[in-house]
Amino acid sequence: MLRPHPGPTEAQITADALRLPPAAAVKLASKLLARVEQEGDRDAKAAFRATLLRRRQEMRSGKVKGMTVEQCRRALERQAAKRR
C-alpha cells in the first residue's frame, strides 16, 4: 500500500527559500508579509468592532457619559498643561 508523501519540512522550505536569487526572495517575502498582514487586519478589525460594541453599550446603559468636542479639547489641554 502506498503512503502519501508528507511534504517538505519547514527547514527544507527555509533552505530552499534562502537559495533563491534576490529578486525572487523579495517577491516571496512580499507574499508572505501580505498573508501575515491580512491575518492581523482581520484580528484587528474584530477587536475594534468588539470595542465599539462594548463602548456603545456602556453609553446606552449610562455606565459612561459622553462629552462634546469642546469638553474633550479642554480636558486634553488641562492634561497637557499638567505635563509641562
N, C-alpha and C positions, 0 to 999 in steps of 0.2 A: 504494500500500500504506500502511495506517495504522500509525503507530508508537505504542507505548504512551507515555502522558504520564509523565514522570519523577517527578512529585510535587513537593510543596513542599520548598524547601531549609531547612536548619536556621535560617538567618537569617530566612526568611519565617515559620517556625513561631514563632520567638522574638518577632518583631514582633507577630504575632497574639496571642500569649500576654500580651505587655505591654499590649495594649489591652483585655484582659478587665477586667470590673468586679472590685473587690477580693475579693468572696466567691467568685467563680468562679476567680480567680487562686489563692486559698488552697486551694480544692478540687483544682485541677490540681497545685499544688506538693505537696500531701499525697500524691497518687497517684504522682507522680514519685519522691518520697523513699521511699515504701513499696517501690517497684520496686528502687531502689538498695540499700535495706537488705536486701531478700530476697537479692539477689546477694551482698552482703557476708556475710550469715549463712551461705550455702552455702559460701563460701570459708573462713570462719572454722571452720565445722564440719569441713570436710575437713582443714584444717591441724591442728585439735585432735585429730581421730582419728589422723592420721599421727603426732603427738607421743605420744599414748597407746600406739600400737602399738610405736613405737620404744622408749619407756621400758619397756614390758613385756618386750620382747626383751632390753634391757640388764639388767633384773632377772633374767630366766631364765638368761642366759648368765653371770651373775656379774660382768659388767663394772661394775655399780654395786651397792651394798649399801643396802638399805632401813634405816629406823630407826623406832623406836617413837614414839608421840606424845610421850611423856615426853622422849626423847632430842632430838626436834625442838624442844620447848619450851625445854629447857636451852640448846641451840645458839642459838636466837633470843635468849634472854636474854643470853648471852655477847656476841653481836654488838651488841645494844642497849647494853650496858654499855661497850663499846669506843667507841661514838659519843658518849657523854656527856662 
